[in-house]
Amino acid sequence: MLFWTIVKVSLKSLLANKLRSFLAILGIILGVASVIAMVSIVNGATLQITERIKQMGTNLLMIRPGQGMHRGVASSSNVQTLTLNDASQIISKVKYIKNIAPIVQGNAQTKYMNQNTYATVVGTTLAYFEVRNFLLEEGRLFHESEVHSNAKVAVLGSVILEKLFGKGPFLDETIKIKGSNFKVIGSLKTKGDMAGMDEHIMIPLGTAMKQVFGLTYLRGIDVQVETEEKIDEVEEEITSLLQKLHRLKPDDEPDFSIRNQKEQLENLQATTQTFTLLLGGIAAISLLVGGIGIMNIMLVTVTERTREIGIRKAIGAADQDILQQFLIEASIISGLGGLFGILVGVGISVGIESIFPTFSTKVDYTSIVISFVFSAMVGIFFGYYPAQKASSLNPIDALRYE
């Protein structure tokens, strides 16, 4: 038998049992679609988090009071262990620091005319905008002189700006923060990250400490390192310096924590790789189940077509021809299942992004190729036994089969 003749015969046989063929294909469709959709969702979420970390800078160290997450419980934001002296000592004694930004922040009632909302107010210095990669949209940032003089000026994130002013003018307008008047001098470009930084209002550090929150301590120090390669060295030096400043003994629990953005990104990438492998394993199992379904249906088909096989052999069909026919049928089932699975998986990924605009998915073309190749291999592997069984039938016994 010529190859294309065998293909035509195989297609005709599959079309003669449409429901059975569809059920065999369905298992492969679900397996391929699930792996593509799941990997797309994981890639999208990873991309969002990675972008957020990169926006803040992978050369960023965030020092916070307390021990961070300890025994599953977050440290209180009121822990009084970081001071302005800590920040000044770090910038003067630690090498390879590009910028440093002391921070106090908290929620405060904010009003403009009849608009009334709660916003995160961040008291900091001019360096904060560079450390956190903020870009100016309109107006200006506050000057160092305004930081030193405790001026009542404010720079607004894009979301809080929209809440208070809508599309109206805002520069040089006066807003109330905890009952005190502040002049709006600028707005920032949208960052669009999940930390809600577009809802922040930035004011001078001294103003925030003395007039808004009444604090004598800091709630954080952000450190921008000159290069990503130096970040671990700088972290060690800061840790050693703060232990001395806080008079901590070597065996004492630190009263501060340092978050390393580079480390966070590396941990995220490692977690993503592990999760992708896990999803790949789950998808492989689902494809194997689909392959078992193909084998079962092909075995039923061989039994039903025993007389047909006997007739083909009686008129000259070789064992190899019968083997090829049933292998091609199994390959067509798995191949079509793979193609439709790709379409369904991509459709699910696109659909999720359309229904949930804030959620991002990213179709991975490598997963598409691997899924299709694996589905084709599953068809050949699980189709071989039924095909071999069909080709080994004795033509005389096959013709006698009722």
C-alpha positions as CSV (number, residue, x, y, z in Angstrom):
1,M,0.0,0.0,0.0
2,L,1.2,3.5,-0.8
3,F,1.5,5.8,2.2
4,W,-1.1,8.3,1.1
5,T,-3.5,5.6,0.3
6,I,-3.1,4.3,3.9
7,V,-3.7,7.9,5.2
8,K,-7.0,8.1,3.2
9,V,-8.1,4.8,4.5
10,S,-7.3,5.8,8.1
11,L,-9.2,9.1,7.8
12,K,-12.2,7.2,6.3
13,S,-12.1,4.8,9.2
14,L,-12.0,7.6,11.8
15,L,-14.8,9.5,10.1
16,A,-17.0,6.4,10.2
17,N,-16.9,6.6,14.0
18,K,-17.1,10.3,14.7
19,L,-18.2,10.1,18.3
20,R,-15.6,7.5,19.2
21,S,-12.8,9.5,17.4
22,F,-13.9,12.7,19.2
23,L,-13.8,11.1,22.6
24,A,-10.3,9.8,21.8
25,I,-9.2,13.3,20.7
26,L,-10.8,15.0,23.7
27,G,-8.3,13.6,26.2
28,I,-5.4,14.9,24.2
29,I,-7.1,18.3,23.7
30,L,-7.6,18.7,27.5
31,G,-4.0,17.7,28.2
32,V,-2.4,20.1,25.7
33,A,-4.8,22.9,26.5
34,S,-4.2,22.6,30.2
35,V,-0.4,22.8,30.0
36,I,-0.5,25.8,27.6
37,A,-3.1,27.7,29.7
38,M,-1.4,26.9,33.0
39,V,2.1,27.8,31.8
40,S,0.7,31.1,30.3
41,I,-0.9,32.0,33.6
42,V,2.3,31.3,35.6
43,N,4.4,33.2,33.0
44,G,2.0,36.2,33.1
45,A,2.0,36.4,36.9
46,T,5.8,36.0,37.0
47,L,6.2,38.7,34.4
48,Q,4.1,41.1,36.4
49,I,6.0,40.5,39.6
50,T,9.4,40.6,37.9
51,E,8.4,43.9,36.2
52,R,7.4,45.3,39.6
53,I,10.8,44.3,41.1
54,K,12.7,45.7,38.2
55,Q,10.7,49.0,38.3
56,M,11.9,49.4,41.9
57,G,15.4,48.3,40.8
58,T,17.3,45.1,41.3
59,N,20.1,47.2,43.0
60,L,17.7,48.2,45.8
61,L,18.0,47.3,49.5
62,M,15.0,48.0,51.8
63,I,15.8,48.2,55.5
64,R,12.8,47.9,57.8
65,P,12.4,48.0,61.6
66,G,11.8,44.7,63.4
67,Q,12.6,41.2,62.1
68,G,10.2,41.2,59.1
69,M,8.2,38.0,59.0
70,H,8.9,36.1,62.3
71,R,7.1,32.9,63.0
72,G,4.5,33.8,60.4
73,V,3.6,37.1,62.0
74,A,4.6,40.4,60.4
75,S,6.5,42.8,62.7
76,S,4.6,46.0,63.7
77,S,5.2,49.1,61.7
78,N,5.5,50.9,65.0
79,V,8.8,49.2,66.0
80,Q,11.2,52.1,66.9
81,T,14.6,50.8,65.9
82,L,15.5,52.9,62.8
83,T,16.6,56.5,63.2
84,L,17.8,59.4,61.0
85,N,21.3,58.8,62.5
86,D,21.2,55.2,61.1
87,A,20.6,56.7,57.6
88,S,23.3,59.3,57.9
89,Q,25.8,56.7,59.3
90,I,25.0,54.3,56.4
91,I,25.6,56.9,53.7
92,S,28.8,58.1,55.3
93,K,30.4,54.8,56.2
94,V,29.2,52.2,53.6
95,K,30.8,52.2,50.2
96,Y,29.1,51.8,46.8
97,I,25.9,53.5,47.8
98,K,24.4,55.7,45.1
99,N,21.4,57.1,46.9
100,I,19.7,56.6,50.3
101,A,16.1,57.6,51.2
102,P,14.8,57.6,54.8
103,I,11.1,56.9,55.0
104,V,8.1,57.4,57.2
105,Q,4.7,56.4,56.0
106,G,1.2,55.7,57.0
107,N,-2.5,56.1,56.1
108,A,-4.0,59.6,56.5
109,Q,-7.3,61.2,55.7
110,T,-6.9,63.4,52.6
111,K,-9.4,66.0,51.4
112,Y,-9.8,68.3,48.4
113,M,-13.1,70.3,48.3
114,N,-15.9,67.6,48.5
115,Q,-13.5,64.7,47.8
116,N,-12.5,62.8,50.9
117,T,-10.4,59.6,50.9
118,Y,-7.6,57.8,52.8
119,A,-4.2,57.7,51.1
120,T,-0.8,56.3,51.9
121,V,1.3,59.3,52.8
122,V,5.1,58.9,52.4
123,G,7.5,61.3,54.1
124,T,10.9,61.2,52.4
125,T,13.7,63.0,50.7
126,L,14.3,63.9,47.0
127,A,16.4,60.8,46.6
128,Y,13.4,58.6,47.1
129,F,12.1,59.4,43.6
130,E,15.3,58.1,42.0
131,V,15.7,55.2,44.3
132,R,12.1,53.9,43.5
133,N,12.4,54.9,39.8
134,F,9.5,57.4,39.9
135,L,9.2,59.6,36.8
136,L,7.6,63.1,36.9
137,E,4.5,63.5,34.9
138,E,3.7,67.2,35.5
139,G,4.9,70.0,37.8
140,R,8.0,69.4,39.9
141,L,9.4,67.4,42.8
142,F,10.1,69.0,46.1
143,H,13.6,70.5,46.7
144,E,16.1,69.6,49.4
145,S,15.5,73.1,50.9
146,E,11.8,72.2,51.3
147,V,12.8,69.0,53.0
148,H,15.0,70.9,55.5
149,S,12.5,73.6,56.1
150,N,9.6,71.1,56.6
151,A,7.6,72.7,53.8
152,K,4.0,71.7,53.3
153,V,4.2,70.5,49.6
154,A,3.0,67.3,48.1
155,V,3.7,65.2,45.0
156,L,0.8,62.9,44.0
157,G,0.7,59.4,42.4
158,S,-1.6,59.0,39.4
159,V,-4.4,57.1,41.1
160,I,-4.8,59.4,44.1
161,L,-4.5,62.4,41.8
162,E,-7.5,61.0,39.8
163,K,-9.5,60.4,43.0
164,L,-9.0,63.9,44.3
165,F,-9.0,66.0,41.1
166,G,-10.5,63.9,38.4
167,K,-9.4,65.5,35.1
168,G,-9.3,69.0,36.5
169,P,-6.3,71.2,37.2
170,F,-4.3,70.4,40.3
171,L,-1.0,72.3,40.3
172,D,-0.8,74.8,43.2
173,E,-4.1,73.6,44.5
174,T,-4.4,73.0,48.3
175,I,-5.3,69.6,49.8
176,K,-5.7,68.7,53.5
177,I,-3.7,65.8,54.9
178,K,-4.8,65.1,58.5
179,G,-6.2,68.5,58.7
180,S,-3.1,70.4,57.5
181,N,-2.9,72.3,54.3
182,F,-0.5,71.1,51.6
183,K,0.2,72.6,48.2
184,V,0.2,70.2,45.3
185,I,3.4,70.8,43.3
186,G,3.6,67.8,41.0
187,S,2.3,64.4,39.8
188,L,4.1,61.2,38.9
189,K,3.8,58.9,35.9
190,T,1.8,55.7,36.4
191,K,3.8,52.8,37.7
192,G,0.9,50.3,37.5
193,D,2.4,47.9,40.0
194,M,0.6,45.7,42.5
195,A,2.0,47.6,45.5
196,G,-0.4,50.5,45.1
197,M,2.4,53.0,44.7
198,D,0.2,55.1,42.4
199,E,-2.0,55.8,45.4
200,H,0.9,57.3,47.4
201,I,1.3,61.0,48.3
202,M,4.9,62.1,48.8
203,I,5.7,64.9,51.2
204,P,9.0,66.1,52.8
205,L,10.4,63.8,55.5
206,G,10.6,66.4,58.3
207,T,7.0,67.6,57.6
208,A,5.7,64.0,57.8
209,M,7.6,63.2,61.0
210,K,6.8,66.4,62.9
211,Q,3.4,67.6,61.6
212,V,1.6,64.6,60.2
213,F,2.6,61.4,62.1
214,G,4.4,62.9,65.1
215,L,7.3,60.4,64.9
216,T,10.9,60.5,66.0
217,Y,11.9,57.3,64.3
218,L,11.9,56.0,60.7
219,R,9.7,53.3,59.2
220,G,12.2,52.4,56.6
221,I,15.5,53.2,54.8
222,D,15.8,52.5,51.1
223,V,19.3,52.1,49.7
224,Q,20.2,52.3,46.0
225,V,23.5,50.5,45.4
226,E,25.8,51.7,42.6
227,T,25.7,48.3,40.7
228,E,23.8,45.1,41.1
229,E,27.1,43.2,41.6
230,K,27.9,45.1,44.8
231,I,24.5,44.6,46.4
232,D,25.5,41.6,48.6
233,E,28.6,43.3,49.8
234,V,26.7,46.4,50.7
235,E,24.0,44.4,52.5
236,E,26.7,42.8,54.7
237,E,28.3,46.1,55.5
238,I,25.0,47.7,56.4
239,T,24.0,44.7,58.6
240,S,27.4,44.9,60.5
241,L,27.1,48.7,60.9
242,L,23.5,48.6,62.2
243,Q,24.4,45.8,64.7
244,K,27.1,48.1,66.1
245,L,24.9,51.2,66.1
246,H,22.1,49.3,67.9
247,R,24.6,47.7,70.3
248,L,23.6,44.2,69.3
249,K,25.6,41.2,70.4
250,P,26.6,38.6,67.8
251,D,24.0,36.1,69.2
252,D,21.2,38.8,69.6
253,E,18.2,38.7,67.2
254,P,18.5,41.7,64.8
255,D,16.0,44.5,65.4
256,F,15.9,45.2,61.7
257,S,15.4,43.4,58.4
258,I,16.9,43.9,55.0
259,R,15.1,43.0,51.8
260,N,17.4,42.4,48.8
261,Q,15.5,43.0,45.5
262,K,18.1,41.1,43.5
263,E,17.7,38.1,45.9
264,Q,13.9,38.3,45.6
265,L,14.1,38.3,41.8
266,E,16.4,35.2,41.9
267,N,14.1,33.4,44.3
268,L,11.1,34.3,42.1
269,Q,12.8,32.8,39.1
270,A,13.8,29.7,40.9
271,T,10.2,29.2,42.2
272,T,8.8,29.8,38.7
273,Q,11.1,27.1,37.2
274,T,10.0,24.6,39.9
275,F,6.4,25.5,39.4
276,T,6.7,25.2,35.6
277,L,8.2,21.7,36.0
278,L,5.4,20.7,38.3
279,L,2.8,21.9,35.8
280,G,4.7,20.1,33.1
281,G,4.5,16.9,35.1
282,I,0.8,17.3,35.7
283,A,0.2,18.0,32.0
284,A,2.3,14.9,31.1
285,I,0.1,12.8,33.3
286,S,-3.1,14.1,31.7
287,L,-1.6,13.4,28.2
288,L,-0.7,9.9,29.3
289,V,-4.3,9.4,30.4
290,G,-5.4,10.6,27.0
291,G,-2.9,8.2,25.4
292,I,-4.5,5.3,27.4
293,G,-7.8,6.4,26.1
294,I,-6.5,6.2,22.5
295,M,-5.1,2.7,23.2
296,N,-8.5,1.5,24.6
297,I,-10.5,2.9,21.7
298,M,-8.0,1.5,19.2
299,L,-8.2,-1.9,20.8
300,V,-12.0,-1.8,20.5
301,T,-11.6,-0.7,16.9
302,V,-9.3,-3.6,16.1
303,T,-11.8,-6.1,17.6
304,E,-14.7,-4.6,15.6
305,R,-12.7,-4.6,12.3
306,T,-11.2,-8.1,12.7
307,R,-13.0,-9.3,9.5
308,E,-12.0,-6.2,7.6
309,I,-8.4,-6.9,8.6
310,G,-8.8,-10.5,7.5
311,I,-10.1,-9.5,4.1
312,R,-7.3,-7.0,3.5
313,K,-4.7,-9.6,4.4
314,A,-6.5,-12.2,2.1
315,I,-6.3,-9.9,-0.9
316,G,-2.6,-9.1,-0.4
317,A,-2.1,-6.5,2.4
318,A,1.1,-7.1,4.2
319,D,1.4,-7.0,8.0
320,Q,3.4,-3.8,7.7
321,D,0.5,-2.1,5.8
322,I,-2.0,-3.0,8.6
323,L,0.5,-1.8,11.2
324,Q,1.0,1.5,9.4
325,Q,-2.7,2.0,9.0
326,F,-3.5,1.7,12.7
327,L,-0.4,3.7,13.7
328,I,-1.5,6.5,11.3
329,E,-5.0,6.5,12.8
330,A,-3.6,6.8,16.3
331,S,-1.2,9.6,15.1
332,I,-4.0,11.5,13.4
333,I,-6.1,11.3,16.7
334,S,-3.2,12.6,18.8
335,G,-2.1,15.1,16.2
336,L,-5.6,16.6,15.8
337,G,-5.9,16.6,19.6
338,G,-2.6,18.5,19.9
339,L,-3.7,21.1,17.3
340,F,-7.1,21.7,18.8
341,G,-5.5,21.7,22.3
342,I,-3.1,24.5,21.2
343,L,-6.1,26.5,20.0
344,V,-8.1,25.9,23.2
345,G,-5.1,26.7,25.4
346,V,-4.2,29.9,23.6
347,G,-7.9,30.9,23.6
348,I,-8.2,30.3,27.4
349,S,-5.0,32.5,27.9
350,V,-6.3,35.3,25.7
351,G,-9.8,35.0,27.3
352,I,-8.5,35.3,30.9
353,E,-6.6,38.5,29.9
354,S,-9.7,39.9,28.2
355,I,-12.0,39.2,31.2
356,F,-9.5,40.3,33.8
357,P,-7.6,43.3,32.3
358,T,-5.4,43.6,35.4
359,F,-4.2,40.0,35.1
360,S,-1.5,39.3,32.5
361,T,-0.9,36.0,30.7
362,K,2.0,35.2,28.4
363,V,1.8,32.4,25.9
364,D,5.0,30.4,25.9
365,Y,5.8,29.1,22.4
366,T,8.2,26.5,23.8
367,S,5.4,24.9,25.8
368,I,3.3,24.8,22.6
369,V,6.0,23.0,20.6
370,I,6.8,20.6,23.5
371,S,3.1,19.8,24.1
372,F,2.4,19.1,20.4
373,V,5.5,16.9,20.0
374,F,4.7,15.0,23.3
375,S,1.0,14.5,22.2
376,A,2.2,13.1,18.8
377,M,4.6,10.7,20.7
378,V,1.8,9.7,23.0
379,G,-0.3,8.7,20.0
380,I,2.5,6.6,18.4
381,F,3.4,5.0,21.7
382,F,-0.1,4.0,22.8
383,G,-1.2,3.2,19.3
384,Y,1.6,0.8,18.7
385,Y,0.2,-2.1,20.7
386,P,-3.3,-2.1,19.0
387,A,-1.6,-1.6,15.6
388,Q,0.8,-4.5,16.3
389,K,-2.1,-6.7,17.5
390,A,-4.0,-5.9,14.3
391,S,-1.1,-6.7,12.0
392,S,-0.4,-10.0,13.7
393,L,-3.9,-11.4,13.2
394,N,-4.1,-14.6,11.3
395,P,-6.2,-13.9,8.1
396,I,-8.0,-17.2,8.3
397,D,-9.0,-16.7,12.0
398,A,-9.9,-13.1,11.2
399,L,-12.3,-14.1,8.4
400,R,-14.0,-16.6,10.7
401,Y,-14.6,-13.9,13.4
402,E,-18.2,-12.9,13.9
